Amino acid sequence: MSSPEIPPRPSRQSFLKSVRNACAGILTAFRSERNFRIQSVIAIVVLLAGWRFEVSHWEWAVLVVAIGMVLTAELFNTAIEAVVDLASPEIHPLAQRAKDVAAGATLIAAITAAVLGLIVFLPHLSAH
């Protein structure tokens, strides 16, 4: 019994191409998705507030993870919507369910991030 063949390692060039493709995907979402642009602006405001209030290292970690969580959820939502639209151009209950669930995941991420933001910033706001 022979072992399965191990695929060759990707070259550095293919890794760089993957990174370029990922960056192109983020840029495409920024250009085409209103919610991604809004969330990106909110992320910048949160980062500026963190700088202004001189938040601790742990608070920075919480803020960065929350921002990453929301932007990642929105990118997944955008990708799911595109795939569903491609696979089911006509309105279908299962297609709508997939899109609604993906949007719900983004909403939960955004609500969670907002709560974390309040936990981080309320003590700083009350101190000023």
N, C-alpha and C positions, 0 to 999 in steps of 0.2 A: 504494500500500500504506500503510495507516494504522497508526500505532503503537498498541499496546495502551493502553487507558484506565487511567490511574493512579488507584487508589482514593483517596478522601479520607483525609486524616490523621485519626487518632483524636483525639477531643477530650480535653481534660484530664479531664473527668468520666469518660470511659470508661477512661482510664489509672488514675485513682483507684479505679474499680470493679474493675479488674483486680488492683490491689494488695490491695484488700479481699478479693477472691476467693482470692488466693494465701494471704493470712494465714488465711482461713477453712479452707483446705486443710491448712495446717500445724497449726492448732488441732484439726481433725478427726483428723489422724493422731496427734497427741499424746493425744487423748482415747480413741481406739479401738485404737491399736497399742502393745502392751506393749513390743516391741523399740524403738520410737521413743522411748518414755518412758525406758527403760533407757539408751539411747544419749544422750539429752538430759541425764540425771543424770551420766553419765560425762563428758560435755562440760563440765558445770559443775565437776566435780571437777578436771578437767585445767586449766581456766582458773584455778581457785583455786590449784592447785599452781604454775602459771606465775607467778602473782602472788606467792606465798609464796617461790619460789626466785629471783624477780627475773630471769626469763629475758630474753635479749637481744631486740632487735627482730626479728632473723632467726628466732630460736626462736619468737617469737610468731607470725610469719608461717607457719612450718611447722605449728604447733599449730592455728591458725585454719583453714588450708587442709585439714588432716587432718580436723578436726571437720566442716567444711562438706562434705567429700567423703563422709563416712560418713552424715551426716543426709540429704544429697541422694540418695545411693544407696538409703537406706531409703525415702524418699518415692517414688522411681521404682519400687522393688520393690512398695510398697503399691499404687501406681496400676496397675501391670501385673497384680498379683493380682486387683484389682477388675474390670478390663476382661476378663481371662480368665474369671473367675467369671460375669460377665454374658454373655459370648459362648458359653461352654461350661459350663452349670450341671452337666452330667453329667461324670463322670470320663472324660477322653480323654487318650491318651498325649501328644499335642502340647500340650494345655493344661498338663499336668503338667510337660512339658519346659520350657515358657515360664516357669512359676512357679519351677521349680528353678534355671534359669539366672539369673533375676532375683535370687533369693536368693543364689546363688553370687557374683554381682557385689557384693552387699552384704557378704558374708563377706570377699571379697578387699579391699574398701575398709576394713573394720574391722581386718583383719590388718595391712594397710599402715599404718593410723593407729597401731596399737599399736606397730609397729616404729619408726615415727617418734617416738612418745612416748618409747620407750626411748632412742633416740638423743639426744633432747633432755634427758631427765631423769636418765639414769644419771650423767653427769658431775657434775651438781648434787648428786645423792644421795651420790656417793662423796666429795665435797668437805666434806660435813657430818659 
